[in-house]
Amino acid sequence: MIVSSALIENAVNEFAKLPGIGKKTALRLVLHLLKQETPQVEQFGEVITRMRRQIKFCKQCHNVSDDDVCNNICASHTRNQKLVCVVESIRDVIAIENTQQFNGAYHVLGGIISPIDGIGPDQLNIHTLVERVRQSGVEEVIMALSPTIEGDTTIYYLSKKLKDLPVKVTTIARGIAFGGELEYADEMTLARSLTNRLPLENYLQNK
């Protein structure tokens, strides 16, 4: 892409590093910013910078938060803190929250076990989940991981870690196609999968 300004070209290259943004889209975004008043562009940049510098991760569930413990979920007295939904990523929390059908808490693993990618249990937030169940009186853990081989491997590993604790372990119903990503499921399908969750032993017996 030939641009007459190195400043614009550099900006385009930075935007193009974002997922789903190609060079043409990046150029449109840069040209749009170029049309805006300087204070608007400065505010845009300041908001992004402040977000990156000040964002925290909840000490309890590992979701993004403005405080040490997320106000809307872990610190909320209106949510069922004894019901914990285990997800792979922050995007999955957003997907489930968009269904407006879940009123429990979450635990973000930060990934799933994938030996081929060099990701083992020690690199995930598994120890904190086990300790949370042990110390916080959690009554049910819902495994809401994508129905892939890696997701199932992670579910199996977690079931072994939790088997000696007094907690009910369930998994979302498989309305989501095998190999599909949880965050891309439509809200109705995801809501049904949560509502119709199954005892984990039933799921493992069918594997």
C-alpha positions as CSV (number, residue, x, y, z in Angstrom):
1,M,0.0,0.0,0.0
2,I,1.6,3.3,-1.2
3,V,0.8,6.3,1.0
4,S,2.3,9.7,0.6
5,S,2.8,10.2,4.4
6,A,5.0,8.0,6.5
7,L,3.0,9.1,9.6
8,I,-0.2,7.7,8.0
9,E,1.5,4.6,6.8
10,N,2.8,3.9,10.4
11,A,-0.6,4.5,11.8
12,V,-2.1,2.1,9.2
13,N,0.4,-0.5,10.1
14,E,-0.5,-0.3,13.8
15,F,-4.2,-0.6,13.2
16,A,-3.6,-3.5,10.9
17,K,-2.0,-5.4,13.8
18,L,-5.5,-5.7,15.4
19,P,-7.4,-8.9,14.8
20,G,-9.8,-8.8,11.8
21,I,-8.4,-5.5,10.5
22,G,-6.7,-5.6,7.1
23,K,-4.7,-2.8,5.5
24,K,-7.7,-1.3,3.7
25,T,-9.9,-1.2,6.8
26,A,-6.9,0.2,8.8
27,L,-6.5,3.0,6.2
28,R,-10.2,3.9,6.5
29,L,-9.9,4.1,10.2
30,V,-6.8,6.3,10.0
31,L,-8.4,8.6,7.5
32,H,-11.5,8.9,9.7
33,L,-9.4,10.0,12.6
34,L,-7.7,12.4,10.3
35,K,-11.0,14.1,9.7
36,Q,-11.7,14.5,13.4
37,E,-10.8,17.5,15.5
38,T,-7.5,17.2,17.4
39,P,-9.1,17.0,20.9
40,Q,-11.3,14.1,19.8
41,V,-8.3,12.1,18.5
42,E,-6.4,12.9,21.6
43,Q,-9.2,11.7,23.8
44,F,-9.4,8.5,21.8
45,G,-5.7,7.9,22.4
46,E,-5.9,8.8,26.1
47,V,-8.9,6.4,26.7
48,I,-7.0,3.5,25.1
49,T,-3.8,4.3,27.0
50,R,-5.6,4.7,30.3
51,M,-7.5,1.4,29.7
52,R,-4.2,-0.5,29.2
53,R,-2.4,1.1,32.1
54,Q,-5.2,0.9,34.7
55,I,-7.0,-2.3,33.9
56,K,-6.8,-5.0,36.5
57,F,-7.6,-8.7,36.7
58,C,-10.0,-9.8,39.5
59,K,-8.1,-11.6,42.2
60,Q,-11.0,-14.0,42.6
61,C,-12.2,-14.9,39.1
62,H,-9.4,-13.5,36.9
63,N,-11.9,-11.5,34.8
64,V,-11.0,-7.9,33.8
65,S,-11.9,-5.4,36.4
66,D,-11.5,-1.8,37.4
67,D,-10.7,-2.9,41.0
68,D,-8.9,-5.7,42.7
69,V,-12.3,-7.6,42.9
70,C,-14.8,-7.1,40.1
71,N,-17.7,-5.1,41.3
72,N,-20.4,-6.4,38.9
73,I,-19.8,-10.0,39.6
74,C,-17.6,-11.2,42.4
75,A,-18.4,-8.3,44.8
76,S,-22.1,-8.4,43.9
77,H,-24.6,-9.5,46.6
78,T,-27.3,-10.1,44.0
79,R,-25.4,-12.9,42.3
80,N,-25.1,-16.5,43.4
81,Q,-21.5,-16.8,44.5
82,K,-21.9,-20.5,45.2
83,L,-22.5,-21.2,41.5
84,V,-19.2,-20.8,39.5
85,C,-19.0,-21.1,35.7
86,V,-15.6,-22.1,34.5
87,V,-14.6,-20.5,31.1
88,E,-11.6,-20.3,28.9
89,S,-11.3,-16.6,28.4
90,I,-12.7,-13.2,29.1
91,R,-14.6,-13.3,25.8
92,D,-16.6,-16.3,27.0
93,V,-17.7,-14.3,30.1
94,I,-19.0,-11.6,27.8
95,A,-20.8,-14.2,25.6
96,I,-22.5,-15.8,28.6
97,E,-23.4,-12.4,30.2
98,N,-25.0,-11.4,26.9
99,T,-27.5,-14.2,27.3
100,Q,-28.8,-12.6,30.6
101,Q,-29.6,-16.1,31.7
102,F,-26.8,-16.7,34.2
103,N,-26.7,-15.1,37.7
104,G,-23.7,-16.9,39.2
105,A,-20.0,-16.1,39.3
106,Y,-17.2,-17.1,36.9
107,H,-13.6,-18.4,36.9
108,V,-11.5,-17.6,33.9
109,L,-8.8,-20.2,33.2
110,G,-6.9,-18.0,30.9
111,G,-6.7,-20.8,28.2
112,I,-7.1,-24.5,27.9
113,I,-4.7,-27.4,28.1
114,S,-3.1,-27.8,24.8
115,P,0.3,-29.8,24.7
116,I,0.7,-29.1,21.0
117,D,0.8,-25.3,21.8
118,G,2.9,-25.9,24.9
119,I,0.1,-25.0,27.3
120,G,0.0,-27.2,30.4
121,P,-2.1,-27.1,33.6
122,D,0.5,-25.0,35.5
123,Q,0.1,-22.1,33.0
124,L,-3.7,-21.9,33.7
125,N,-5.7,-20.5,36.7
126,I,-6.5,-24.0,37.9
127,H,-4.9,-23.9,41.4
128,T,-6.9,-20.8,42.3
129,L,-10.1,-22.6,41.2
130,V,-9.4,-25.6,43.4
131,E,-8.6,-23.3,46.4
132,R,-11.7,-21.2,45.7
133,V,-13.9,-24.3,45.8
134,R,-12.2,-25.6,48.9
135,Q,-12.4,-22.4,50.9
136,S,-15.5,-20.5,49.6
137,G,-18.2,-23.1,49.9
138,V,-18.9,-23.3,46.2
139,E,-21.8,-25.7,45.6
140,E,-21.7,-26.2,41.8
141,V,-19.0,-25.8,39.2
142,I,-20.2,-25.5,35.6
143,M,-17.7,-26.5,32.9
144,A,-18.4,-24.1,30.1
145,L,-15.5,-24.8,27.8
146,S,-15.6,-25.0,24.0
147,P,-16.4,-28.6,22.8
148,T,-13.0,-29.3,21.3
149,I,-10.5,-32.0,22.1
150,E,-8.5,-29.4,24.1
151,G,-11.6,-28.3,25.9
152,D,-12.5,-31.9,26.8
153,T,-9.0,-32.6,28.0
154,T,-9.2,-29.6,30.3
155,I,-12.6,-30.7,31.6
156,Y,-11.3,-34.2,32.4
157,Y,-8.2,-32.7,34.2
158,L,-10.4,-30.3,36.2
159,S,-12.8,-33.1,37.2
160,K,-9.9,-35.1,38.6
161,K,-8.7,-32.1,40.6
162,L,-12.2,-31.5,42.1
163,K,-13.3,-35.1,42.6
164,D,-12.5,-35.2,46.3
165,L,-14.2,-31.9,47.1
166,P,-17.8,-31.6,48.2
167,V,-19.0,-29.8,45.0
168,K,-21.4,-30.7,42.2
169,V,-19.6,-30.6,38.8
170,T,-21.7,-30.1,35.7
171,T,-21.1,-29.3,32.0
172,I,-23.1,-27.2,29.5
173,A,-25.4,-29.2,27.2
174,R,-23.8,-29.8,23.8
175,G,-26.1,-27.6,21.7
176,I,-22.9,-26.2,20.4
177,A,-21.3,-28.1,17.6
178,F,-18.2,-30.1,18.4
179,G,-15.1,-28.1,17.5
180,G,-17.1,-24.8,17.8
181,E,-15.9,-21.9,19.9
182,L,-18.1,-20.9,22.8
183,E,-17.8,-17.2,22.1
184,Y,-19.3,-17.6,18.6
185,A,-22.4,-19.5,19.7
186,D,-25.6,-17.6,19.3
187,E,-27.1,-16.3,22.6
188,M,-30.2,-18.6,22.5
189,T,-28.1,-21.7,22.0
190,L,-25.7,-20.7,24.7
191,A,-28.5,-19.9,27.1
192,R,-30.1,-23.3,26.5
193,S,-26.8,-25.0,27.0
194,L,-26.4,-23.4,30.4
195,T,-30.0,-24.1,31.5
196,N,-29.9,-27.7,30.3
197,R,-26.5,-28.5,31.8
198,L,-25.6,-32.1,32.6
199,P,-23.9,-33.9,35.4
200,L,-20.2,-34.2,34.4
201,E,-20.1,-38.0,34.9
202,N,-22.9,-38.4,32.3
203,Y,-20.8,-36.4,29.8
204,L,-17.6,-38.2,30.5
205,Q,-19.3,-41.6,30.1
206,N,-20.3,-40.7,26.6
207,K,-16.8,-39.8,25.5
